[in-house]
Each structure stands twice: as structure tokens, then as C-alpha cells.
């Protein structure tokens, strides 16, 4: 059964393992995991029988702007709508924002997301020097 956790205690080793399984090939990537968690103001983790199969996080730029990073779902489960569910959960309660950006990896299809307030979000492609965990 799929389970979602939001802003719960996160084991850096489990997140590092998940990123590696998703193709993360960054040198010293595991050492950045604690920074990734610390720099985030929110995250959602999806578990299936104790295995992390999805993750997404947000970072607040200022009181009115937020960015969503690292929305990843194990390819075995992508057809289940988990990306959309993670994004939905990350945007709950963000009606005070004027801007919400979603960064994606170049090879992925663009994301479009209809937020809780009915606002339409098109995901811009991250610039080549932007760290997106991918």
C-alpha cells in the first residue's frame, strides 16, 4: 500500500539511496543530502512497503515565492499519478504565494500543475547550472 509522509523526520541515507536508484550521479552526492533536507522548507515522501518510491521538496525564496525541486518517482510507479500527488501535497496551503516555480530535468516532459487555488503552473526548464538533484 502506498503511504505519504509530509515533513516527517527523513533519513538522509534512505534519501541518498533513492536518488542513486533514480540515476543521480553527482560526485559526493550523498554528502549533500543533509544540506538538501536542511535547505528545504517542506517535503513529501512516498513509500511502498518500506521502500521510498517518490520524493519532492520545496524551498521558499521569500514570503511570496516558492520553488519546487527534486520531484522524483521511481519509474516503476510513474503511471500511477504519484508526481501529481506529490506536487499537490507540496502546494497545499500556499494560497499566499504569488509565484510557484517547478524545476525539472531537461529530458523530462514539461509539468503543468493545477494548484489548490485553481492557479495554473507551467514548469520552466531549469538552467544548466541549477542543482536539481538529478
C-alpha positions as CSV (number, residue, x, y, z in Angstrom):
1,X,0.0,0.0,0.0
2,X,1.3,3.5,-0.9
3,X,1.9,5.8,2.1
4,X,2.7,9.5,2.0
5,X,4.6,11.4,4.7
6,X,4.9,15.2,4.8
7,X,7.7,17.0,6.7
8,X,8.4,13.9,8.8
9,X,11.8,13.0,10.1
10,X,13.8,12.0,7.0
11,X,16.7,9.5,7.0
12,X,19.5,11.0,4.8
13,X,20.8,7.6,3.9
14,X,17.3,6.5,2.6
15,X,17.0,9.6,0.5
16,X,20.6,9.2,-0.9
17,X,19.8,5.6,-1.8
18,X,16.6,6.7,-3.6
19,X,18.4,9.5,-5.5
20,X,21.1,6.9,-6.6
21,X,18.4,4.5,-7.8
22,X,16.9,7.3,-9.8
23,X,20.1,7.9,-11.7
24,X,21.7,10.6,-9.5
25,X,25.4,10.5,-10.5
26,X,26.7,13.6,-8.7
27,X,30.1,13.3,-7.1
28,X,29.9,13.4,-3.3
29,X,26.1,13.5,-3.8
30,X,25.4,11.6,-0.5
31,X,27.2,14.3,1.4
32,X,24.8,16.9,0.0
33,X,21.7,15.1,1.2
34,X,21.7,16.6,4.7
35,X,22.1,20.0,3.0
36,X,19.1,19.2,0.7
37,X,16.9,18.4,3.7
38,X,18.2,21.4,5.7
39,X,17.6,23.8,2.8
40,X,14.1,22.6,2.2
41,X,11.1,24.2,3.9
42,X,8.9,21.2,3.1
43,X,9.0,17.8,1.6
44,X,6.8,14.8,0.7
45,X,8.0,11.2,0.7
46,X,6.0,8.3,-0.9
47,X,6.7,4.8,0.5
48,X,5.6,1.4,-0.7
49,X,6.2,-1.4,1.8
50,X,9.1,0.4,3.4
51,X,10.8,1.4,0.1
52,X,11.0,5.0,-0.9
53,X,9.4,5.3,-4.3
54,X,8.7,9.1,-4.5
55,X,10.1,12.4,-3.2
56,X,9.6,16.1,-3.7
57,X,10.7,19.2,-1.8
58,X,10.1,23.0,-1.7
59,X,12.3,25.9,-0.9
60,X,10.9,29.4,-0.1
61,X,12.7,32.2,-1.8
62,X,10.8,34.9,0.1
63,X,7.4,35.3,1.7
64,X,5.6,35.3,-1.7
65,X,7.8,33.0,-3.8
66,X,8.5,29.3,-3.6
67,X,10.3,26.7,-5.7
68,X,9.6,23.0,-6.1
69,X,12.7,20.8,-6.6
70,X,13.5,17.1,-6.9
71,X,10.1,15.7,-7.6
72,X,11.1,12.2,-8.5
73,X,9.1,9.0,-8.7
74,X,10.6,5.5,-9.3
75,X,9.9,4.7,-13.0
76,X,8.0,1.5,-12.0
77,X,5.3,3.7,-10.4
78,X,5.2,6.8,-12.7
79,X,1.9,5.8,-14.4
80,X,0.1,6.0,-11.0
81,X,0.0,9.8,-10.8
82,X,2.5,10.0,-8.0
83,X,4.3,13.0,-9.4
84,X,1.0,14.9,-9.5
85,X,0.1,13.7,-6.0
86,X,3.4,14.8,-4.5
87,X,3.1,18.2,-6.2
88,X,-0.5,18.6,-5.0
89,X,0.6,17.9,-1.4
90,X,3.6,20.3,-1.7
91,X,1.3,23.1,-2.8
92,X,-1.4,22.6,-0.1
93,X,-1.9,25.8,1.9
94,X,0.2,28.0,-0.4
95,X,-2.6,30.4,-1.3
96,X,-0.5,33.4,-0.1
97,X,2.1,32.8,-2.8
98,X,2.3,35.0,-6.0
99,X,4.8,32.7,-7.7
100,X,5.4,29.0,-7.6
101,X,8.1,27.5,-9.9
102,X,8.7,23.9,-10.6
103,X,12.1,22.9,-11.9
104,X,12.5,19.7,-13.9
105,X,15.3,17.9,-15.6
106,X,15.8,18.5,-19.3
107,X,14.9,15.0,-20.5
108,X,11.6,15.0,-18.7
109,X,8.4,16.2,-20.2
110,X,7.2,19.7,-19.0
111,X,5.0,19.6,-16.0
112,X,1.8,21.5,-15.8
113,X,0.0,21.6,-12.5
114,X,-3.3,23.0,-11.4
115,X,-2.9,24.1,-7.8
116,X,-5.4,24.1,-5.0
117,X,-6.4,27.7,-5.7
118,X,-7.1,26.9,-9.3
119,X,-3.9,28.6,-10.5
120,X,-2.1,27.1,-13.5
121,X,1.6,26.4,-13.2
122,X,3.8,25.6,-16.2
123,X,7.2,24.2,-15.2
124,X,10.1,26.0,-16.7
125,X,13.2,24.1,-17.6
126,X,16.0,24.5,-15.0
127,X,19.1,26.4,-16.3
128,X,22.1,24.1,-16.9
129,X,23.9,25.3,-13.7
130,X,20.9,24.8,-11.4
131,X,21.2,22.0,-8.9
132,X,18.0,19.9,-9.2
133,X,19.3,16.7,-7.7
134,X,19.2,14.8,-11.0
